[in-house]
Amino acid sequence: MQADLDRVLFDQATILRRLDEIAAQISLDYRDRELTVIAILNGSLMFMADLLRRIPLPLRLDCLSVASYHGGLQTSGEVIFRQIALPDVAGRHILLLDDILDSSTTINAIREKLQTASPKSIRVCVLLRKLKERKHPADADYIGFDIADEFVVGYGLDYCERYRNLPCIGVLKKELVA
């Protein structure tokens, strides 16, 4: 599968070193507070597992299954919540984990929905942030890497549900992208 990549942007060692840095900052920021982490599935699974193992704090973990890509290269603009009940966030410090901040559609929709349940705070941690103009501004509090506006796969990110299990993050060869 790695042969399908045009180029590797971040190898596994680079990713894990960056996660050490992010985990240290999160641990410092939440040292005196109970943290509730909500991971956005499916793309954040690898990121979540590796990051949370590096945070030496008691925390709660929940997941949300949402989608805005629906198998293509660009977000559809519509966020679909695949579960009925939201996690209990009232009075909690929430850290949303997502694989990539692209259009900001997904993270804004989730943040808006969670705000209605009265959390103490909501922060966002993303593995990747695309450097581009966004229709609806949003940013993350913790960012793994900034990347150009190109389609990437690996380390949880997929193209048509493939390539999630690559240990690196890279750009697919153009001939493989429909």
Backbone as a printed PyTorch tensor [residue, N CA C, xyz], in Angstrom:
tensor([[[  0.8180,  -1.2060,   0.0000],
         [  0.0000,   0.0000,   0.0000],
         [  0.8560,   1.2620,   0.0000]],

        [[  1.9910,   1.2370,   0.6810],
         [  2.8200,   2.4340,   0.7090],
         [  3.3410,   2.7590,  -0.6900]],

        [[  3.3950,   1.7670,  -1.5540],
         [  3.8090,   1.9920,  -2.9410],
         [  2.7890,   2.8480,  -3.6930]],

        [[  1.5670,   2.9610,  -3.1620],
         [  0.5290,   3.7960,  -3.7850],
         [  0.7230,   5.2840,  -3.4940]],

        [[  1.6780,   5.6100,  -2.6330],
         [  1.9020,   7.0090,  -2.2760],
         [  2.8430,   7.6900,  -3.2640]],

        [[  2.4850,   8.8980,  -3.6330],
         [  3.3690,   9.7330,  -4.4400],
         [  4.5600,  10.1770,  -3.5880]],

        [[  4.2550,  10.5290,  -2.3220],
         [  5.3120,  10.9090,  -1.3870],
         [  4.7920,  10.7960,   0.0450]],

        [[  5.7170,  10.5750,   0.9470],
         [  5.4120,  10.5160,   2.3760],
         [  5.6630,  11.8980,   2.9640]],

        [[  4.6650,  12.4210,   3.6610],
         [  4.8180,  13.7140,   4.3230],
         [  5.4240,  13.5600,   5.7180]],

        [[  4.9280,  12.5630,   6.4600],
         [  5.3900,  12.3420,   7.8300],
         [  5.5040,  10.8450,   8.0720]],

        [[  6.6950,  10.3890,   8.4420],
         [  6.8510,   8.9750,   8.7630],
         [  6.3940,   8.7320,  10.2050]],

        [[  6.3500,   7.4670,  10.5850],
         [  5.8180,   7.1080,  11.8950],
         [  6.6240,   7.7310,  13.0330]],

        [[  7.9280,   7.7280,  12.9290],
         [  8.7670,   8.2880,  13.9960],
         [  8.5000,   9.7830,  14.1790]],

        [[  8.3360,  10.4940,  13.0860],
         [  8.0510,  11.9330,  13.1460],
         [  6.6980,  12.1830,  13.7990]],

        [[  5.7110,  11.3830,  13.4290],
         [  4.3730,  11.5210,  14.0160],
         [  4.4310,  11.2840,  15.5240]],

        [[  5.0900,  10.2160,  15.9330],
         [  5.1270,   9.8780,  17.3570],
         [  5.9050,  10.9130,  18.1750]],

        [[  6.9600,  11.4730,  17.6070],
         [  7.6780,  12.5500,  18.3050],
         [  6.7690,  13.7600,  18.5160]],

        [[  5.9920,  14.0820,  17.4870],
         [  5.0860,  15.2310,  17.6110],
         [  3.9930,  14.9490,  18.6410]],

        [[  3.5060,  13.7050,  18.6870],
         [  2.4880,  13.3490,  19.6810],
         [  3.0380,  13.4700,  21.0970]],

        [[  4.3180,  13.1660,  21.2960],
         [  4.9380,  13.3670,  22.6130],
         [  4.8310,  14.8300,  23.0260]],

        [[  5.0910,  15.7330,  22.0930],
         [  5.0400,  17.1700,  22.3800],
         [  3.6150,  17.6330,  22.6850]],

        [[  2.6680,  17.1770,  21.8750],
         [  1.2660,  17.5650,  22.0960],
         [  0.7670,  17.0240,  23.4330]],

        [[  1.0820,  15.7710,  23.7280],
         [  0.6440,  15.1570,  24.9880],
         [  1.2150,  15.9030,  26.1890]],

        [[  2.4560,  16.3360,  26.0880],
         [  3.0650,  17.0970,  27.1840],
         [  2.3200,  18.4120,  27.4060]],

        [[  1.9390,  19.0800,  26.3290],
         [  1.2170,  20.3480,  26.4600],
         [ -0.1910,  20.1320,  27.0260]],

        [[ -0.8870,  19.1180,  26.5300],
         [ -2.2270,  18.8040,  27.0460],
         [ -2.1430,  18.4500,  28.5340]],

        [[ -1.1570,  17.6550,  28.9000],
         [ -0.9850,  17.2540,  30.3040],
         [ -0.7490,  18.4600,  31.1960]],

        [[  0.0120,  19.4110,  30.7140],
         [  0.2620,  20.6430,  31.4640],
         [ -1.0180,  21.4770,  31.5770]],

        [[ -1.7210,  21.6230,  30.4690],
         [ -2.9360,  22.4440,  30.4460],
         [ -4.0640,  21.8760,  31.3030]],

        [[ -4.1290,  20.5600,  31.4320],
         [ -5.2270,  19.9170,  32.1710],
         [ -4.7540,  19.2740,  33.4810]],

        [[ -3.6120,  19.6590,  33.9840],
         [ -3.0350,  18.9990,  35.1600],
         [ -3.9330,  19.0540,  36.3930]],

        [[ -4.7550,  20.0700,  36.5200],
         [ -5.6140,  20.2020,  37.7040],
         [ -7.0970,  20.0530,  37.3770]],

        [[ -7.3910,  19.5100,  36.2230],
         [ -8.7940,  19.3690,  35.8080],
         [ -9.0280,  17.9700,  35.2530]],

        [[-10.2460,  17.4970,  35.4200],
         [-10.5870,  16.2120,  34.8140],
         [-10.9240,  16.4480,  33.3500]],

        [[-10.3200,  15.6680,  32.5110],
         [-10.4400,  15.8210,  31.0700],
         [-11.3630,  14.7520,  30.4950]],

        [[-12.2420,  15.1720,  29.5990],
         [-13.0540,  14.2400,  28.8220],
         [-12.6420,  14.3880,  27.3650]],

        [[-12.1390,  13.3120,  26.8030],
         [-11.7040,  13.3070,  25.4070],
         [-12.8100,  12.6950,  24.5670]],

        [[-13.1670,  13.3860,  23.4910],
         [-14.1430,  12.8500,  22.5400],
         [-13.4460,  12.7460,  21.1920]],

        [[-13.2660,  11.5250,  20.7390],
         [-12.5960,  11.2710,  19.4630],
         [-13.6330,  11.1690,  18.3520]],

        [[-13.3150,  11.7510,  17.2200],
         [-14.1940,  11.7190,  16.0550],
         [-13.7860,  10.5260,  15.1950]],

        [[-14.7110,   9.5810,  15.0550],
         [-14.4380,   8.3520,  14.3030],
         [-14.7630,   8.5280,  12.8280]],

        [[-14.1300,   7.7900,  11.9730],
         [-13.1530,   6.7460,  12.1720],
         [-11.7240,   7.2600,  12.0490]],

        [[-11.5560,   8.4080,  11.4500],
         [-10.2290,   8.8960,  11.1030],
         [ -9.2840,   9.1260,  12.2530]],

        [[ -9.7910,   9.4010,  13.4360],
         [ -8.8950,   9.7360,  14.5480],
         [ -8.4680,   8.5260,  15.3780]],

        [[ -8.8490,   7.3150,  14.9960],
         [ -8.5690,   6.1420,  15.8320],
         [ -7.0870,   5.9570,  16.1540]],

        [[ -6.2310,   5.9610,  15.1500],
         [ -4.7890,   5.7540,  15.3790],
         [ -4.2250,   6.9080,  16.2090]],

        [[ -4.5780,   8.1170,  15.8160],
         [ -4.1530,   9.3290,  16.5060],
         [ -4.5820,   9.2760,  17.9700]],

        [[ -5.8370,   8.9250,  18.2120],
         [ -6.3710,   8.8470,  19.5670],
         [ -5.5840,   7.8440,  20.4040]],

        [[ -5.4090,   6.6450,  19.8910],
         [ -4.7370,   5.5920,  20.6600],
         [ -3.3130,   5.9960,  21.0190]],

        [[ -2.5730,   6.5010,  20.0620],
         [ -1.1840,   6.8670,  20.3250],
         [ -1.0720,   8.1030,  21.2160]],

        [[ -1.9400,   9.0730,  21.0290],
         [ -1.8860,  10.2880,  21.8460],
         [ -2.2870,  10.0110,  23.2940]],

        [[ -3.3920,   9.3100,  23.4970],
         [ -3.8930,   9.1020,  24.8600],
         [ -2.9410,   8.2750,  25.7120]],

        [[ -2.2100,   7.3560,  25.0990],
         [ -1.2180,   6.5790,  25.8560],
         [ -0.0940,   7.4680,  26.3870]],

        [[  0.0580,   8.6470,  25.8250],
         [  1.1220,   9.5640,  26.2270],
         [  0.6550,  10.6080,  27.2540]],

        [[ -0.6080,  10.6090,  27.5990],
         [ -1.1480,  11.5890,  28.5540],
         [ -1.3050,  10.9030,  29.9140]],

        [[ -0.4690,  11.2660,  30.8920],
         [ -0.4830,  10.5760,  32.1880],
         [ -1.4950,  11.1610,  33.1770]],

        [[ -2.6640,  11.4820,  32.6950],
         [ -3.7120,  12.0580,  33.5350],
         [ -4.9270,  11.1440,  33.5300]],

        [[ -5.7230,  11.1860,  34.6130],
         [ -6.9960,  10.4780,  34.5440],
         [ -7.8790,  11.1930,  33.5230]],

        [[ -8.5330,  10.4400,  32.7010],
         [ -9.4200,  11.0530,  31.7130],
         [-10.5550,  10.1100,  31.3750]],

        [[-11.5990,  10.7090,  30.8290],
         [-12.7290,   9.9430,  30.2990],
         [-12.5880,   9.9410,  28.7920]],

        [[-13.0520,   8.8850,  28.1740],
         [-12.9820,   8.7870,  26.7190],
         [-14.3490,   8.4410,  26.1660]],

        [[-14.7210,   9.1540,  25.1310],
         [-15.9390,   8.8400,  24.3960],
         [-15.6350,   9.0580,  22.9220]],

        [[-16.5010,   8.5910,  22.0800],
         [-16.3090,   8.7320,  20.6400],
         [-17.6020,   9.1990,  19.9960]],

        [[-17.4570,   9.9360,  18.9200],
         [-18.5870,  10.3390,  18.0850],
         [-18.3360,   9.8210,  16.6820]],

        [[-19.3460,   9.2610,  16.0990],
         [-19.2390,   8.8090,  14.7200],
         [-19.9720,   9.8020,  13.8300]],

        [[-19.1900,  10.5690,  13.0900],
         [-19.7480,  11.5630,  12.1710],
         [-18.9940,  11.4700,  10.8540]],

        [[-19.5800,  12.0400,   9.8140],
         [-18.9150,  12.0370,   8.5130],
         [-19.3160,  13.2630,   7.7260]],

        [[-18.3530,  13.7700,   6.9610],
         [-18.6690,  14.8480,   6.0240],
         [-18.0330,  14.6040,   4.6640]],

        [[-17.3070,  13.4900,   4.5010],
         [-16.6590,  13.1900,   3.2230],
         [-17.4640,  12.2200,   2.3680]],

        [[-18.0150,  11.1900,   2.9480],
         [-18.8640,  10.2210,   2.2450],
         [-18.1540,   9.5900,   1.0470]],

        [[-16.8590,   9.2630,   1.1980],
         [-16.1420,   8.5090,   0.1830],
         [-15.4470,   9.3160,  -0.8840]],

        [[-15.5650,  10.6200,  -0.8790],
         [-14.9380,  11.4160,  -1.9280],
         [-13.6700,  12.0970,  -1.4720]],

        [[-13.2210,  13.0420,  -2.2840],
         [-11.9990,  13.7810,  -1.9970],
         [-12.2630,  15.0750,  -1.2570]],

        [[-13.4990,  15.5530,  -1.3140],
         [-13.8330,  16.8080,  -0.6620],
         [-15.0460,  16.6030,   0.2290]],

        [[-15.1140,  17.4280,   1.2530],
         [-16.2550,  17.3530,   2.1480],
         [-17.5350,  17.6780,   1.3870]],

        [[-18.5920,  17.0090,   1.7590],
         [-19.8850,  17.2530,   1.1180],
         [-20.5200,  18.5390,   1.6400]],

        [[-20.0170,  19.0380,   2.7590],
         [-20.6150,  20.2130,   3.3870],
         [-21.7080,  19.8480,   4.3700]],

        [[-22.1030,  18.5980,   4.3710],
         [-23.1480,  18.1150,   5.2780],
         [-22.5140,  17.1660,   6.2850]],

        [[-22.7370,  17.4330,   7.5600],
         [-22.2020,  16.5770,   8.6150],
         [-23.3030,  15.6390,   9.0730]],

        [[-23.0320,  14.3540,   8.9930],
         [-24.0010,  13.3400,   9.4050],
         [-23.5410,  12.7400,  10.7270]],

        [[-24.3730,  12.8790,  11.7650],
         [-24.1080,  12.2490,  13.0530],
         [-24.6600,  10.8380,  12.9640]],

        [[-23.7930,   9.8420,  13.1190],
         [-24.1990,   8.4480,  12.9550],
         [-24.6820,   7.8090,  14.2510]],

        [[-24.8070,   8.5820,  15.2930],
         [-25.3360,   8.0500,  16.5440],
         [-26.3700,   9.0230,  17.0810]],

        [[-27.3020,   8.4910,  17.8180],
         [-28.4140,   9.3080,  18.2910],
         [-28.0210,  10.0970,  19.5380]],

        [[-27.4580,   9.4390,  20.5210],
         [-27.1410,  10.0940,  21.7930],
         [-25.7350,  10.6900,  21.7710]],

        [[-25.6260,  11.9010,  22.2690],
         [-24.3190,  12.5300,  22.4250],
         [-23.7350,  12.1370,  23.7760]],

        [[-22.4130,  12.1600,  23.9020],
         [-21.8110,  11.8930,  25.2120],
         [-22.2600,  12.9360,  26.2320]],

        [[-22.2390,  12.5530,  27.5080],
         [-22.5860,  13.4810,  28.5830],
         [-21.4120,  14.4370,  28.7840]],

        [[-21.6050,  15.7050,  28.4590],
         [-20.5270,  16.6880,  28.5470],
         [-20.8170,  17.8070,  29.5420]],

        [[-21.9730,  17.8100,  30.1490],
         [-22.3590,  18.8960,  31.0600],
         [-21.3260,  19.0670,  32.1700]],

        [[-20.8280,  20.2900,  32.3080],
         [-19.8810,  20.6040,  33.3580],
         [-18.4910,  20.0190,  33.1880]],

        [[-18.1850,  19.4940,  32.0290],
         [-16.8880,  18.8390,  31.8050],
         [-15.9810,  19.6750,  30.8960]],

        [[-14.6830,  19.4490,  31.0560],
         [-13.6920,  20.0270,  30.1490],
         [-13.5090,  19.0320,  29.0030]],

        [[-13.8730,  19.4550,  27.8060],
         [-13.8970,  18.5710,  26.6420],
         [-12.7110,  18.8580,  25.7330]],

        [[-12.0630,  17.7900,  25.2820],
         [-11.0420,  17.8860,  24.2490],
         [-11.5060,  17.0390,  23.0740]],

        [[-11.8380,  17.7010,  21.9720],
         [-12.2350,  17.0000,  20.7510],
         [-10.9870,  16.6070,  19.9840]],

        [[-10.9070,  15.3420,  19.5830],
         [ -9.7920,  14.8630,  18.7680],
         [-10.3020,  14.5530,  17.3750]],

        [[ -9.6570,  15.1220,  16.3740],
         [-10.0180,  14.8140,  14.9920],
         [ -8.7430,  14.6200,  14.1830]],

        [[ -8.8780,  13.8940,  13.0900],
         [ -7.7090,  13.6200,  12.2690],
         [ -7.2250,  14.8480,  11.5150]],

        [[ -8.1650,  15.6170,  10.9440],
         [ -7.7560,  16.7130,  10.0760],
         [ -8.7440,  17.8740,  10.1440]],

        [[ -8.2080,  19.0710,  10.1860],
         [ -9.0150,  20.2840,  10.0790],
         [ -8.8940,  20.7340,   8.6330]],

        [[ -9.9610,  20.5120,   7.8830],
         [ -9.9690,  20.8020,   6.4520],
         [-10.9120,  21.9700,   6.1980]],

        [[-12.1670,  21.6800,   5.9600],
         [-13.1450,  22.7420,   5.6930],
         [-13.6380,  23.3950,   6.9830]],

        [[-13.4840,  22.7290,   8.0950],
         [-13.9650,  23.0940,   9.4340],
         [-15.4420,  22.7720,   9.6250]],

        [[-16.0820,  22.2130,   8.6260],
         [-17.5050,  21.8720,   8.7070],
         [-17.7830,  20.8970,   9.8480]],

        [[-17.0110,  19.8240,   9.9140],
         [-17.2510,  18.7930,  10.9220],
         [-17.0240,  19.3250,  12.3320]],

        [[-15.8750,  19.9260,  12.5600],
         [-15.5440,  20.3660,  13.9140],
         [-16.4870,  21.4630,  14.3890]],

        [[-16.8900,  22.3610,  13.4980],
         [-17.8390,  23.4120,  13.8830],
         [-19.2010,  22.8300,  14.2350]],

        [[-19.6650,  21.8500,  13.4630],
         [-20.9650,  21.2250,  13.7400],
         [-20.9440,  20.4980,  15.0830]],

        [[-19.8560,  19.7950,  15.3590],
         [-19.7500,  19.0690,  16.6260],
         [-19.6710,  20.0440,  17.7950]],

        [[-18.8340,  21.0490,  17.6640],
         [-18.6800,  22.0440,  18.7340],
         [-20.0260,  22.7060,  19.0390]],

        [[-20.7440,  23.0820,  17.9900],
         [-22.0530,  23.7220,  18.1570],
         [-23.0290,  22.8000,  18.8830]],

        [[-23.0460,  21.5350,  18.4780],
         [-23.9620,  20.5720,  19.0970],
         [-23.5960,  20.3280,  20.5710]],

        [[-22.3070,  20.2080,  20.8650],
         [-21.8820,  19.9660,  22.2430],
         [-22.1170,  21.1760,  23.1430]],

        [[-21.9910,  22.3750,  22.5990],
         [-22.2130,  23.5940,  23.3890],
         [-23.6060,  23.6200,  24.0030]],

        [[-24.5780,  23.0270,  23.3390],
         [-25.9490,  23.0210,  23.8550],
         [-26.0760,  22.1960,  25.1350]],

        [[-25.0790,  21.3570,  25.4290],
         [-25.1160,  20.5090,  26.6230],
         [-24.3010,  21.0870,  27.7800]],

        [[-23.8710,  22.3340,  27.6710],
         [-23.2180,  23.0830,  28.7530],
         [-21.9180,  22.4900,  29.2990]],

        [[-20.9380,  22.2340,  28.4450],
         [-19.6350,  21.8210,  28.9750],
         [-18.9330,  23.0180,  29.6180]],

        [[-17.9560,  22.7620,  30.4900],
         [-17.1650,  23.8560,  31.0730],
         [-16.2890,  24.4980,  30.0020]],

        [[-15.7140,  23.6670,  29.1540],
         [-14.8590,  24.1750,  28.0830],
         [-14.7980,  23.1500,  26.9590]],

        [[-14.5020,  23.6370,  25.7670],
         [-14.2640,  22.7580,  24.6170],
         [-12.9980,  23.2420,  23.9290]],

        [[-12.0430,  22.3410,  23.8080],
         [-10.8390,  22.5980,  23.0220],
         [-10.7550,  21.5400,  21.9340]],

        [[ -9.9640,  21.8540,  20.9180],
         [ -9.8480,  20.9710,  19.7550],
         [ -8.3870,  20.6100,  19.5310]],

        [[ -8.1520,  19.3390,  19.2770],
         [ -6.8250,  18.8280,  18.9410],
         [ -6.9330,  18.0750,  17.6230]],

        [[ -6.1340,  18.4750,  16.6490],
         [ -6.1390,  17.8010,  15.3500],
         [ -4.7330,  17.3370,  15.0080]],

        [[ -4.6630,  16.2330,  14.3160],
         [ -3.3720,  15.7440,  13.8430],
         [ -2.8480,  16.6370,  12.7250]],

        [[ -3.7370,  17.0080,  11.8020],
         [ -3.3510,  17.8150,  10.6460],
         [ -4.2680,  19.0150,  10.4940]],

        [[ -3.6950,  20.1290,  10.0520],
         [ -4.4930,  21.3050,   9.7020],
         [ -4.0710,  21.7400,   8.3010]],

        [[ -5.0520,  21.7620,   7.4010],
         [ -4.7700,  22.2390,   6.0460],
         [ -4.6820,  23.7580,   6.0540]],

        [[ -3.6460,  24.2670,   5.4220],
         [ -3.4590,  25.7090,   5.3100],
         [ -4.2060,  26.1910,   4.0780]],

        [[ -5.3950,  26.7240,   4.3230],
         [ -6.2360,  27.1990,   3.2300],
         [ -7.2990,  28.1350,   3.7790]],

        [[ -7.9400,  28.8460,   2.8690],
         [ -9.0750,  29.6890,   3.2540],
         [-10.2470,  28.7790,   3.5900]],

        [[-10.9880,  29.1390,   4.6280],
         [-12.1580,  28.3560,   5.0190],
         [-13.3970,  29.2290,   4.9490]],

        [[-14.4710,  28.6290,   4.4720],
         [-15.7540,  29.3250,   4.3970],
         [-16.2280,  29.7210,   5.7940]],

        [[-16.0630,  28.7940,   6.7310],
         [-16.4410,  29.0260,   8.1260],
         [-15.1790,  28.8870,   8.9720]],

        [[-14.6620,  29.9880,   9.4980],
         [-13.4040,  29.9230,  10.2420],
         [-13.4880,  28.9970,  11.4540]],

        [[-12.4160,  28.3170,  11.6910],
         [-12.2720,  27.4730,  12.8780],
         [-10.7930,  27.1960,  13.0390]],

        [[-10.3930,  26.9960,  14.2540],
         [ -9.0070,  26.6260,  14.4660],
         [ -8.9540,  25.5980,  15.5740]],

        [[ -7.7850,  25.0460,  15.7630],
         [ -7.5790,  24.0450,  16.7930],
         [ -6.6290,  24.6050,  17.8420]],

        [[ -6.7700,  24.0990,  19.0510],
         [ -5.9110,  24.5170,  20.1510],
         [ -4.5910,  23.7590,  20.1550]],

        [[ -4.6230,  22.5370,  19.6430],
         [ -3.4290,  21.6930,  19.5500],
         [ -3.3820,  21.1450,  18.1290]],

        [[ -2.2460,  21.3260,  17.4720],
         [ -2.1110,  20.9390,  16.0620],
         [ -0.8430,  20.1110,  15.8960]],

        [[ -1.0160,  18.9450,  15.2740],
         [  0.1490,  18.1100,  15.0000],
         [  1.0300,  18.7230,  13.9300]],

        [[  0.4710,  18.8640,  12.7400],
         [  1.2270,  19.3720,  11.6000],
         [  0.3290,  20.2260,  10.7190]],

        [[  0.8930,  21.2720,  10.1520],
         [  0.2270,  22.0320,   9.1000],
         [  0.6430,  21.4360,   7.7650]],

        [[ -0.3350,  21.3220,   6.8470],
         [ -0.0400,  20.7690,   5.5230],
         [ -0.6750,  21.6430,   4.4490]],

        [[ -0.2010,  21.4580,   3.2320],
         [ -0.7950,  22.1350,   2.0830],
         [ -2.1850,  21.5550,   1.8310]],

        [[ -2.9370,  22.2220,   0.9970],
         [ -4.2960,  21.7780,   0.6700],
         [ -4.2360,  20.6750,  -0.3800]],

        [[ -3.8920,  19.4710,   0.0780],
         [ -3.8770,  18.3020,  -0.7990],
         [ -4.4420,  17.1190,  -0.0340]],

        [[ -4.9020,  16.1230,  -0.7830],
         [ -5.5640,  14.9790,  -0.1710],
         [ -4.5190,  14.0060,   0.3580]],

        [[ -4.6260,  13.6690,   1.6460],
         [ -3.6450,  12.7970,   2.2860],
         [ -4.3230,  11.5610,   2.8810]],

        [[ -3.5250,  10.5110,   3.0280],
         [ -4.0120,   9.2520,   3.5960],
         [ -2.9750,   8.7130,   4.5710]],

        [[ -3.4100,   7.7150,   5.3300],
         [ -2.5290,   7.0250,   6.2570],
         [ -2.7560,   7.4740,   7.6830]],

        [[ -2.3150,   6.6480,   8.6200],
         [ -2.4120,   6.9290,  10.0440],
         [ -3.8420,   7.3160,  10.4370]],

        [[ -4.8070,   6.5820,   9.8730],
         [ -6.2190,   6.8070,  10.1780],
         [ -6.9900,   7.4920,   9.0690]],

        [[ -6.3070,   8.2710,   8.2480],
         [ -6.9680,   8.9790,   7.1410],
         [ -7.1340,   8.0170,   5.9670]],

        [[ -8.2780,   8.1190,   5.2970],
         [ -8.5660,   7.1310,   4.2580],
         [ -8.9290,   7.7650,   2.9240]],

        [[ -8.9080,   6.9290,   1.9250],
         [ -9.5170,   7.2230,   0.6310],
         [-10.3930,   6.0180,   0.3240]],

        [[-11.6900,   6.2150,   0.2810],
         [-12.6600,   5.1240,   0.0570],
         [-12.4310,   3.9780,   1.0480]],

        [[-12.2130,   4.3340,   2.3090],
         [-12.0220,   3.3950,   3.4220],
         [-10.7320,   2.5760,   3.3220]],

        [[ -9.8030,   2.9660,   2.4670],
         [ -8.5120,   2.2760,   2.3570],
         [ -7.4000,   3.1900,   2.8670]],

        [[ -6.2890,   2.6020,   3.1850],
         [ -5.0540,   3.2910,   3.5750],
         [ -5.0230,   3.7680,   5.0230]],

        [[ -6.0750,   3.5570,   5.7900],
         [ -6.0810,   4.0010,   7.1930],
         [ -4.9390,   3.3700,   7.9910]],

        [[ -4.5770,   2.1410,   7.6400],
         [ -3.6010,   1.3930,   8.4300],
         [ -2.1490,   1.6570,   8.0440]],

        [[ -1.8950,   2.5950,   7.1490],
         [ -0.5110,   2.9710,   6.8710],
         [  0.0850,   3.6250,   8.1180]],

        [[  1.3340,   3.3420,   8.4450],
         [  1.9420,   3.9330,   9.6360],
         [  2.4300,   5.3680,   9.4280]],

        [[  2.3300,   5.8400,   8.2000],
         [  2.7960,   7.1830,   7.8510],
         [  1.6280,   7.9790,   7.2570]],

        [[  1.8850,   9.2500,   6.9500],
         [  0.8990,  10.0890,   6.2630],
         [  1.5200,  10.5180,   4.9480]],

        [[  0.7700,  10.3120,   3.8610],
         [  1.3110,  10.6610,   2.5570],
         [  0.2410,  11.0630,   1.5670]],

        [[  0.7130,  11.4320,   0.3900],
         [ -0.1540,  11.8560,  -0.7080],
         [ -0.2490,  10.7020,  -1.6970]],

        [[ -1.4850,  10.3290,  -2.0500],
         [ -1.6920,   9.2550,  -3.0270],
         [ -1.2300,   9.6810,  -4.4170]],

        [[ -0.7900,   8.6960,  -5.1890],
         [ -0.4730,   8.9620,  -6.5940],
         [ -1.7450,   9.4310,  -7.2910]],

        [[ -1.6160,  10.4130,  -8.1410],
         [ -2.7810,  11.0150,  -8.8120],
         [ -3.6030,   9.9950,  -9.5910]],

        [[ -2.9600,   9.0270, -10.2010],
         [ -3.7020,   8.0490, -11.0040],
         [ -4.5850,   7.1320, -10.1580]],

        [[ -4.4040,   7.1130,  -8.8560],
         [ -5.2270,   6.2790,  -7.9750],
         [ -6.4270,   7.0220,  -7.4110]],

        [[ -6.4890,   8.3170,  -7.6560],
         [ -7.5550,   9.1470,  -7.1160],
         [ -8.5600,   9.4440,  -8.2140]],

        [[ -9.8110,   9.0340,  -7.9670],
         [-10.8550,   9.2350,  -8.9850],
         [-11.3340,  10.6680,  -9.0150]]])
